[in-house]
């Protein structure tokens, strides 16, 4: 590859921010070169995980970065370290990492690859930012700037008011007992994450299987209780257990495959804003489980959630097969035709819902997903329509 060609290819990946770094150790019972190792990684994982997770394709689209190998040879045996950056989500990255351990030969030599860790690059960068901020603040103090003292006092006051505490052994924010509402998360790290964003009424359930009576009593005394669950099967299992034992009004689920302890502030805010009625969520879970078991689920009467009722109101007076975009401040756009909906959604900053006066298709959900709009409302399900995992959907027909 010429230098010019390398620079051209390298530019393709400049827009992708790497999130994770896969780090693995390598031992080879024989003498091999760096190119042999990279060739084995590419060749022996090809076809293993399907086209979507094929390493060469992922590198072309900059979802996986350059495979780096550092080796040393001692007495005819090679050992080394493999690093692979990834811009994919944590689930896909873990799959790629685990595939490395299937490689048992490099050339004619036996080999062992063990993944030591998957490092969150964003955490490292965040820590670097914090350390640099501390250094800059100290420089401001040393330089005698008049505003320095005020800045440090403001930062310190935020930190001291957002400390985690405990309620009968459960990690929580300082306001869980005094607040009228309660947010129940799975573990202590979830509490520590959301408290950084000013959410002080969250408490951990410490996982499923042993819900404390003190937590049950606390929740039952609150006006509103929201269960914030991870976007996986474990999160749904935690909800089912809590829903059966204590008062639960709403459910806020993280995006598919993501966990509350790692969510950024913007996603945390969106998830809580798009929380759904707990009874409706439970009904959907029961229906999903019944379909998985090949059993027809029993019909149950469920009241229309308050959020759905609010969005359904925008259908009144809207022409057939027209849509409006609903913003976080409650305002709505002018009516939009189907052909212009994708462009309008992409440019709609602060949009939280698309309301469509007609049967929904998968296209509307794709438009919402691409534009990070969390909710879509329609009159009914169109032909071949399937509910998306990452877009909340309300159909008027479901509540008639």
Secondary structure, DSSP 8 states (H G I E B T S, - for coil): --HHHHHHHHHHTTT----EEEEEEEEESS---HHHHHHHHHHHHTTTS-GGG-HHHHHHTTSEEEEEEEEEEETTEEEEEEEEEE-S-HHHHHHHHHHHTT--EETTEEEEEEEEEEEEHHHHHHHHHHHHHHHHHHHHHHHT-TTHHHHHHHHHHHHHHT--EEETTEEE-TTTTTSSEEEEESSHHHHHHHHTTT--SEEE--SSS---HHHHHHHHTSSEEEEEE-SSHHHHHHHHHHHHHS---EEEE-STT--GGG--HHHHHHHHHT-EEHHHHHHHHHHHHHHHTT-----------HHHHHHHGGGTT--TTEEEEEETTS-B---EEGGGHHHHHHT-TTEEEEEESSEE-HHHHHHHHHTT--EEEESEE-TT----SSSEEEEGGGG-
